[in-house]
């Protein structure tokens, strides 16, 4: 699983790069550093470095926090401190999700203006490391927490600067700039102008930086060649232009009316914690649309075996259940696999298969038939074909959804799906 948070400001699937499909090069930022918003205090490293990374981020976004605490320190040690990367941080508080975050962005800028880069980055680190402290209900109480935490950390007194709102316009300008560049969620990165979306693992950055140093980053954003060997390359092309995609539908397990005005296709991994969250928390809230005949919901296999080796047999088991007992049994197995993910994903291979046989038994499926289905290659071949299909669409993580062909990445809250579904239903009527 991979995370990023949506920005409602742009309609949840934000297809800003019209005409910038996978055939064309991605949007390039102006020559770095960006002219009006690159106060030196919000940058790190050598401005002459060959690789420039610009991050758009939100101090209250949990995925941004994960990047800041888990990935950024390694980037700093390996690339920024060694002069290979110039790093620029930009404010992108998402008002619809985090209505008060803008205050923290203003406060960090105040600290930077008053005391320079060291103070700016210290404030930045404080906001991510101690995120819970800043989860309050009003601007007044947030200001109080900011001032007391800054005092404890020996950061400058930003009370006058905050009271004057002098950075409010600048934060808003940066958000607008990000939206113009097609950003629809945080964190969002540009590496020498090429977009990477979401809290990606360090390996994705390492690969992108290595390619940028060789001047080969552009190659990743061209359409995938055939074959799963391009998976590694695709993993960095996380933000292939957000054009509607025609997702092939053949005989995948579906829920609802195949002629519904909204079709949602999910590429998923039974061992992925984000997929589990979607299945258990969001999916029940989508069922009203499915039952009303407004949404047709399809599930596709995208096990990421490098991180979830047990997932392969889980996907095969679900397919075998479907073959032996039909779609209704398939969706029951789907729900069981997610609900009891912990019980089988922690078991050694191949013992975890026994769990799948037992689950099938609970659904009234003959365990011997299920076992013999699991020994054939048939399901594995079909799964590999779906994984390969996902790679062609530039899938970089699970869950990934296509809602009437519009890409939506990550375990988004139900409200995001509702917003998109309602907008398609409104278009329909």
C-alpha positions in Angstrom: 0.0 0.0 0.0 1.0 3.6 -0.6 -0.6 6.7 0.8 -1.5 10.1 -0.3 -4.3 12.4 0.6 -6.7 13.9 -1.9 -7.4 17.6 -2.3 -11.1 18.2 -2.7 -10.2 21.6 -4.1 -9.6 20.1 -7.5 -12.4 17.6 -7.6 -11.1 14.5 -6.2 -9.4 13.0 -9.2 -7.9 16.3 -10.4 -7.2 15.9 -14.1 -5.4 19.1 -14.6 -2.9 18.0 -17.2 -5.4 17.9 -20.0 -3.6 17.0 -23.2 -0.7 15.8 -21.2 -1.3 12.1 -21.6 1.3 9.4 -21.2 2.5 10.0 -24.8 3.6 13.5 -23.9 6.3 14.6 -21.5 5.1 15.5 -18.0 4.7 19.1 -17.0 8.1 20.6 -16.2 8.5 23.1 -13.5 10.1 26.4 -14.3 13.9 26.3 -14.0 14.6 25.6 -10.3 14.7 27.1 -7.8 11.2 28.5 -8.4 11.4 32.3 -8.6 8.8 33.7 -6.2 8.7 31.1 -3.5 12.1 29.8 -2.9 13.1 31.9 0.1 16.4 30.2 1.0 15.2 29.2 4.5 12.8 26.7 3.1 15.5 24.9 1.1 18.2 22.5 2.0 21.4 21.5 0.2 23.4 23.0 -2.7 21.4 25.1 -5.1 23.8 24.1 -7.9 23.1 20.3 -7.4 22.1 18.3 -10.5 18.9 17.1 -8.9 16.2 19.3 -7.4 13.4 17.8 -5.4 10.4 20.0 -4.6 7.9 18.7 -2.1 4.4 20.0 -1.7 3.2 19.0 1.8 0.6 19.5 4.6 1.8 19.5 8.2 -1.4 17.6 9.3 -1.3 14.9 6.6 -0.4 11.5 8.1 1.3 10.4 4.8 3.4 13.6 4.7 4.4 12.8 8.3 5.4 9.3 7.3 7.6 10.7 4.5 9.1 13.3 6.9 9.9 10.8 9.7 10.8 7.7 7.7 12.2 8.7 4.3 13.4 12.2 4.5 16.2 11.6 7.0 17.8 9.0 4.7 17.4 11.4 1.7 19.1 14.1 3.7 22.1 12.0 4.8 22.6 10.3 1.5 21.9 13.1 -1.0 21.3 16.5 0.5 24.2 16.6 2.9 26.5 15.3 0.1 25.6 18.0 -2.3 23.8 15.8 -4.8 20.2 17.1 -4.1 18.8 20.5 -3.6 15.5 20.1 -1.6 12.7 22.7 -1.6 9.7 22.5 0.7 6.4 24.0 -0.3 3.2 24.6 1.6 0.1 22.7 0.4 -2.3 22.5 3.4 -5.5 20.8 2.2 -8.3 23.0 3.7 -11.1 20.5 3.1 -9.3 17.9 5.2 -7.2 19.9 7.6 -8.8 23.3 8.0 -6.3 24.6 10.5 -3.1 23.3 9.0 -2.4 26.6 7.2 -1.6 28.1 10.6 1.3 25.7 11.1 2.6 26.6 7.6 2.5 30.3 8.4 4.2 29.7 11.7 7.1 27.8 10.1 7.5 30.6 7.6 7.5 33.1 10.5 10.3 31.2 12.2 12.3 31.1 8.9 11.9 34.8 8.3 12.9 35.7 11.8 15.7 33.2 12.4 16.7 31.6 9.1 16.8 28.0 7.7 17.8 26.2 10.9 14.7 27.6 12.7 12.5 26.9 9.8 13.5 23.2 9.5 13.4 22.8 13.3 9.7 24.0 13.3 9.0 21.8 10.3 10.4 18.7 12.2 8.5 19.6 15.3 5.2 19.8 13.5 5.6 16.3 12.1 7.3 14.6 15.0 4.8 15.9 17.6 1.8 15.9 15.2 -0.8 14.9 18.0 -0.1 18.0 20.0 -1.4 20.2 17.1 -4.7 18.3 16.6 -6.9 21.0 18.2 -10.3 22.5 17.3 -9.8 26.2 16.9 -7.2 28.6 15.5 -6.8 30.3 18.9 -6.0 27.0 20.6 -3.6 26.0 17.8 -1.8 29.3 18.0 -1.4 28.8 21.8 0.1 25.3 21.3 2.4 26.6 18.5 3.7 29.4 20.7 4.2 27.2 23.8 5.9 24.5 21.7 8.2 27.0 20.0 9.1 28.5 23.4 10.0 25.0 24.7 12.1 24.3 21.6 13.8 27.7 21.9 12.4 28.8 18.5 11.7 32.5 17.9 8.6 34.1 19.3 6.3 34.2 16.2 3.2 35.7 18.0 3.4 39.1 16.2 4.1 37.5 12.9 1.1 35.1 13.3 -1.2 37.9 14.5 -0.4 39.9 11.4 -1.3 37.0 9.1 1.6 38.2 6.9 2.2 34.7 5.4 -1.5 33.9 4.8 -1.4 35.1 1.2 1.9 33.4 0.4 0.6 30.0 1.7 -2.5 30.4 -0.5 -0.4 31.3 -3.5 1.7 28.2 -3.1 -1.4 26.0 -2.9 -2.7 27.6 -6.1 0.7 27.1 -7.8 0.5 23.4 -6.8 -3.0 23.0 -8.1 -1.9 24.5 -11.4 0.8 21.9 -11.6 -1.8 19.2 -11.2 -1.3 18.3 -7.6 -4.4 16.7 -6.1 -3.0 15.3 -2.9 -0.1 15.3 -0.5 2.7 14.6 -0.3 3.5 15.4 -4.0 7.1 15.7 -5.3 8.8 17.0 -8.4 12.2 15.6 -9.2 13.8 17.8 -11.8 10.2 18.6 -12.8 8.9 15.1 -13.0 6.0 14.2 -10.7 6.0 11.5 -8.0 2.9 11.2 -6.0 2.3 9.9 -2.4 4.5 8.7 0.4 6.7 6.5 -1.7 9.4 4.2 -0.2 13.0 5.4 -0.2 13.8 3.0 -3.1 11.5 4.9 -5.4 13.4 8.2 -4.6 16.8 6.4 -5.0 15.9 5.1 -8.4 14.4 8.4 -9.6 17.5 10.3 -8.3 19.9 7.9 -10.0 18.0 8.3 -13.3 17.8 12.1 -12.9 21.6 12.2 -12.4 22.0 10.3 -15.7 19.4 12.5 -17.4 17.2 9.5 -18.0 14.2 10.3 -15.8 12.0 11.2 -18.8 12.1 7.6 -20.1 10.0 6.5 -17.1 7.0 8.6 -18.2 6.6 7.1 -21.6 4.0 4.3 -22.1 5.1 1.0 -20.6 6.6 -1.5 -23.0 5.1 -4.9 -22.9 5.9 -7.3 -20.1 6.2 -7.3 -16.3 9.9 -6.5 -16.5 8.9 -2.8 -16.7 7.4 -3.0 -13.3 10.4 -1.5 -11.6 10.5 1.4 -14.0 6.8 1.9 -13.7 7.1 2.1 -9.9 8.7 5.5 -10.2 6.3 6.8 -12.8 3.8 7.3 -10.0 2.0 10.3 -11.5 1.4 9.3 -15.1 -0.9 11.9 -16.4 -4.4 11.7 -14.9 -6.2 11.0 -18.1 -9.3 8.7 -18.0 -8.2 5.2 -18.7 -10.2 2.5 -20.5 -9.9 -0.4 -18.1 -10.6 -3.7 -19.8 -13.5 -5.6 -18.2 -13.9 -9.3 -18.9 -15.1 -11.7 -16.3 -13.8 -10.1 -13.1 -15.9 -10.6 -10.0 -18.4 -7.7 -10.0 -21.0 -6.3 -7.6 -24.1 -4.6 -8.7 -25.6 -3.7 -12.1 -23.1 -4.0 -15.0 -25.0 -1.2 -16.8 -24.7 1.3 -13.8 -23.7 4.8 -14.7 -20.6 4.6 -12.5 -18.0 1.8 -12.8 -15.4 1.4 -10.1 -12.5 -1.0 -10.8 -10.2 -1.7 -7.8 -6.7 -3.2 -8.2 -6.0 -4.7 -4.8 -3.7 -6.9 -2.7 -5.3 -9.1 0.0 -2.2 -8.7 2.2 -2.0 -4.9 1.9 -3.1 -3.0 5.1 -4.4 -0.1 3.1 -6.6 -2.4 1.0 -7.9 -4.0 4.2 -8.8 -0.6 5.5 -10.7 0.2 2.3 -12.5 -3.2 2.4 -13.6 -2.9 6.0 -14.2 0.8 6.4 -15.0 2.3 3.0 -16.6 -0.5 1.1 -19.6 -0.9 3.4 -20.4 2.8 2.7 -20.3 2.2 -1.0 -22.8 -0.6 -0.9 -25.8 1.8 -0.9 -24.8 2.9 -4.4 -24.2 -0.7 -5.5 -27.5 -1.8 -4.2 -29.3 1.2 -5.8 -27.9 0.1 -9.2 -25.8 3.3 -9.5 -22.4 1.7 -9.1 -20.9 -1.5 -10.7 -17.9 -2.5 -8.6 -15.1 -4.8 -9.9 -12.1 -6.3 -8.2 -8.8 -7.0 -9.9 -5.8 -8.9 -8.5 -2.6 -6.9 -8.0 -0.6 -8.8 -5.3 2.7 -7.0 -4.7 4.8 -10.1 -4.0 8.0 -8.3 -3.2 6.4 -7.1 0.0 3.4 -9.5 0.4 4.6 -13.0 -0.5 1.6 -14.7 1.1 -0.8 -12.7 -1.0 -0.3 -14.9 -4.1 -2.1 -17.9 -2.7 -4.8 -15.7 -1.1 -5.7 -14.3 -4.5 -5.6 -17.8 -6.0 -7.8 -19.1 -3.2 -10.4 -16.4 -3.8 -10.5 -17.2 -7.5 -10.8 -21.0 -6.7 -13.8 -20.2 -4.4 -15.4 -18.3 -7.2 -14.8 -21.1 -9.7 -16.3 -23.7 -7.3 -19.2 -21.7 -5.9 -19.8 -18.5 -7.8 -19.6 -14.7 -7.3 -21.5 -14.5 -4.0 -19.1 -17.0 -2.3 -16.2 -15.1 -3.9 -17.2 -11.8 -2.2 -17.7 -13.7 1.1 -14.1 -15.0 0.8 -12.9 -11.5 -0.2 -14.4 -10.2 3.1 -12.9 -13.0 5.2 -9.4 -12.7 3.7 -9.4 -9.0 4.6 -11.1 -9.3 8.0 -8.7 -12.1 9.1 -5.6 -10.8 7.3 -3.5 -10.9 10.4 -4.2 -14.6 10.9 -2.8 -15.8 7.6 -0.3 -13.1 6.6 1.8 -13.8 9.6 2.0 -17.6 8.9 5.0 -19.1 7.2 4.5 -20.3 3.6 3.1 -22.7 2.7 1.3 -23.2 6.0 -0.9 -20.2 5.3 -2.7 -22.2 2.6 -4.3 -24.3 5.4 -6.0 -21.1 6.6 -7.5 -20.6 3.1 -8.8 -24.1 3.0 -10.4 -23.7 6.4 -12.0 -20.4 5.3 -13.4 -22.1 2.2 -14.8 -24.9 4.5 -16.6 -22.2 6.5 -18.3 -21.0 3.3 -19.4 -24.6 2.6 -16.8 -25.3 0.0 -15.3 -28.8 -0.3 -11.7 -28.4 1.0 -10.3 -31.2 -1.2 -11.7 -29.5 -4.4 -10.3 -26.2 -3.2 -7.0 -27.7 -2.5 -6.7 -29.3 -5.9 -7.7 -26.0 -7.6 -4.9 -24.3 -5.7 -2.3 -26.8 -7.1 -3.1 -25.8 -10.8 -1.3 -23.0 -12.6 -4.5 -21.6 -14.0 -5.2 -19.0 -11.4 -1.6 -17.9 -11.1 -1.6 -17.2 -14.9 -4.7 -15.2 -14.7 -3.4 -13.2 -11.7 -0.1 -12.5 -13.5 -2.1 -11.1 -16.5 -4.0 -8.7 -14.2 -0.8 -7.5 -12.5 0.7 -6.9 -15.9 -2.3 -5.0 -17.0 -2.1 -2.8 -13.9 1.6 -2.1 -14.7 0.6 -1.0 -18.2 -1.6 1.7 -16.4 1.4 2.8 -14.3 0.1 1.3 -11.1 2.6 1.9 -8.3 0.7 0.8 -5.2 -2.5 -0.7 -3.8 -5.3 0.0 -3.6 -5.6 1.9 -6.9 -9.1 2.6 -8.3 -10.4 3.7 -11.6 -13.8 5.5 -11.3 -15.2 5.7 -14.8 -11.6 5.6 -15.8 -10.4 8.3 -13.5 -7.5 7.2 -11.4 -7.7 7.4 -7.6 -4.8 6.2 -5.6 -4.7 5.0 -2.0 -7.2 4.1 0.7 -9.3 7.2 0.4 -12.1 8.0 2.9 -15.6 7.1 1.8 -16.4 10.9 1.4 -14.0 11.1 -1.5 -15.7 8.2 -3.3 -19.1 9.7 -2.6 -18.0 13.1 -4.0 -16.8 11.5 -7.2 -19.8 9.2 -7.6 -22.2 12.0 -7.0 -20.5 14.2 -9.6 -20.8 11.4 -12.2 -24.4 10.8 -11.2 -25.1 14.6 -11.6 -23.5 14.6 -15.0 -25.7 11.6 -15.9 -28.9 13.3 -15.0 
